[in-house]
């Protein structure tokens, strides 16, 4: 048993803001968005860590290969956005780089949950454009909750 209680990375309101953004983003698309937040990045390159987490969460198993992971290591001030093959082929590196700039503009103001929510919304728009929702075939393939690492 630990003598010190770890401070949560986000309070309840901030968590609701992020989860709501995920649900809103997925409402009009077959695409899937997950958010993974931890204190420290185990790798020098956060994109490598994001790729590891992506596979660990089995995000590559979506039917259309259109999952997107927003990865954030708060204490190390590192982040990455990792899109599966299906969505990456549609939007390319420029889109991901814009989203990283977008989230960093929020993070520079210490608006972490707002930055994540904003970028999830933008990712949702791209997913909706390239992978519109089909009520006859689409289902929520992955959970919408935030995944907290160490």
C-alpha positions as CSV (number, residue, x, y, z in Angstrom):
1,X,0.0,0.0,0.0
2,X,1.3,3.4,-1.0
3,X,1.5,6.2,1.6
4,X,1.0,8.8,-1.2
5,X,-2.1,9.0,-3.3
6,X,-1.4,9.8,-6.9
7,X,-3.1,12.9,-8.2
8,X,-5.4,11.9,-11.2
9,X,-4.3,13.2,-14.6
10,X,-7.7,14.8,-15.2
11,X,-10.6,15.6,-12.9
12,X,-14.1,14.2,-13.6
13,X,-15.2,17.3,-15.6
14,X,-12.1,17.1,-17.8
15,X,-12.6,13.4,-18.4
16,X,-16.2,13.9,-19.4
17,X,-15.1,16.7,-21.8
18,X,-12.7,14.3,-23.6
19,X,-15.0,11.3,-23.6
20,X,-17.9,13.5,-25.0
21,X,-15.5,14.7,-27.7
22,X,-14.7,11.0,-28.6
23,X,-18.4,10.1,-28.7
24,X,-19.3,13.2,-30.8
25,X,-16.4,12.5,-33.2
26,X,-17.6,8.9,-33.8
27,X,-21.3,9.7,-34.1
28,X,-21.1,10.3,-37.9
29,X,-18.3,7.9,-38.9
30,X,-17.3,4.3,-38.9
31,X,-13.9,5.5,-37.6
32,X,-12.6,5.0,-34.1
33,X,-10.8,7.4,-31.8
34,X,-9.0,6.4,-28.6
35,X,-7.1,8.6,-26.2
36,X,-4.2,7.2,-24.1
37,X,-2.7,9.4,-21.4
38,X,0.2,8.6,-19.2
39,X,2.7,10.5,-17.1
40,X,5.9,9.4,-18.7
41,X,6.8,8.2,-22.2
42,X,9.0,5.0,-22.1
43,X,10.6,5.8,-25.5
44,X,12.6,8.7,-26.9
45,X,10.2,9.0,-29.8
46,X,6.5,9.3,-28.7
47,X,5.4,8.1,-32.1
48,X,7.1,4.8,-31.3
49,X,5.2,4.6,-28.0
50,X,2.0,5.5,-29.7
51,X,2.5,2.7,-32.2
52,X,3.1,0.3,-29.4
53,X,0.0,1.4,-27.5
54,X,-2.1,1.3,-30.7
55,X,-1.3,-2.4,-31.2
56,X,-1.7,-3.0,-27.5
57,X,-5.2,-1.6,-27.6
58,X,-5.9,-3.8,-30.7
59,X,-6.8,-0.7,-32.7
60,X,-5.5,-2.2,-35.9
61,X,-8.4,-4.7,-35.9
62,X,-11.0,-2.2,-37.0
63,X,-12.7,-3.4,-40.2
64,X,-11.8,-0.3,-42.3
65,X,-8.4,0.2,-40.6
66,X,-9.6,3.7,-39.6
67,X,-8.6,3.9,-35.9
68,X,-6.8,6.9,-34.6
69,X,-4.9,7.1,-31.3
70,X,-4.2,10.4,-29.5
71,X,-1.2,9.6,-27.2
72,X,-0.1,12.1,-24.5
73,X,2.7,11.7,-21.9
74,X,1.9,14.7,-19.7
75,X,4.9,15.0,-17.4
76,X,7.4,14.4,-20.3
77,X,5.5,16.9,-22.4
78,X,5.3,14.5,-25.4
79,X,2.5,13.5,-27.7
80,X,1.8,11.8,-30.9
81,X,-1.2,11.1,-33.1
82,X,-1.2,7.7,-34.7
83,X,-3.6,6.9,-37.5
84,X,-4.1,3.4,-39.0
85,X,-3.4,2.7,-42.6
86,X,-7.0,3.4,-43.9
87,X,-7.2,6.9,-42.5
88,X,-3.5,7.7,-43.0
89,X,-3.8,7.0,-46.7
90,X,-6.7,9.5,-47.0
91,X,-5.3,12.4,-44.9
92,X,-1.5,12.1,-45.1
93,X,1.3,13.5,-42.9
94,X,0.2,17.1,-43.3
95,X,-3.1,16.5,-41.6
96,X,-1.4,14.8,-38.6
97,X,1.2,17.6,-38.3
98,X,-1.6,20.2,-38.3
99,X,-3.4,18.3,-35.5
100,X,-0.2,18.2,-33.4
101,X,0.2,21.9,-33.9
102,X,-3.4,22.4,-32.9
103,X,-3.1,20.4,-29.7
104,X,0.2,22.1,-28.8
105,X,-1.4,25.5,-29.0
106,X,-3.8,24.4,-26.3
107,X,-1.1,22.6,-24.2
108,X,1.0,25.8,-24.3
109,X,-1.9,27.5,-22.4
110,X,-2.1,24.5,-20.0
111,X,-5.4,23.6,-21.5
112,X,-4.8,19.8,-21.8
113,X,-8.3,18.4,-21.8
114,X,-9.5,21.1,-24.1
115,X,-6.6,20.5,-26.5
116,X,-7.3,16.8,-26.6
117,X,-11.0,17.4,-27.1
118,X,-10.4,19.9,-29.9
119,X,-8.0,17.6,-31.8
120,X,-10.4,14.6,-31.3
121,X,-13.1,16.8,-32.9
122,X,-10.9,17.6,-35.9
123,X,-10.0,14.0,-36.3
124,X,-13.7,13.1,-36.2
125,X,-14.4,15.5,-39.1
126,X,-11.7,13.9,-41.2
127,X,-13.0,10.4,-40.4
128,X,-16.6,11.5,-41.2
129,X,-15.5,12.9,-44.5
130,X,-13.6,9.7,-45.6
131,X,-15.5,7.1,-43.6
132,X,-19.1,8.2,-43.3
133,X,-21.4,6.4,-40.9
134,X,-23.5,3.6,-42.4
135,X,-26.3,2.6,-40.0
136,X,-26.7,-0.8,-41.7
137,X,-23.1,-1.9,-41.1
138,X,-21.3,0.3,-38.6
139,X,-20.9,-0.4,-34.9
140,X,-18.8,1.0,-32.2
141,X,-15.8,-1.3,-32.5
142,X,-13.7,0.2,-29.6
143,X,-14.5,1.7,-26.2
144,X,-14.8,5.4,-25.9
145,X,-13.2,5.8,-22.5
146,X,-9.8,7.4,-21.9
147,X,-7.1,4.8,-21.3
148,X,-4.7,5.9,-18.5
149,X,-1.2,4.4,-18.4
150,X,1.3,4.8,-15.7
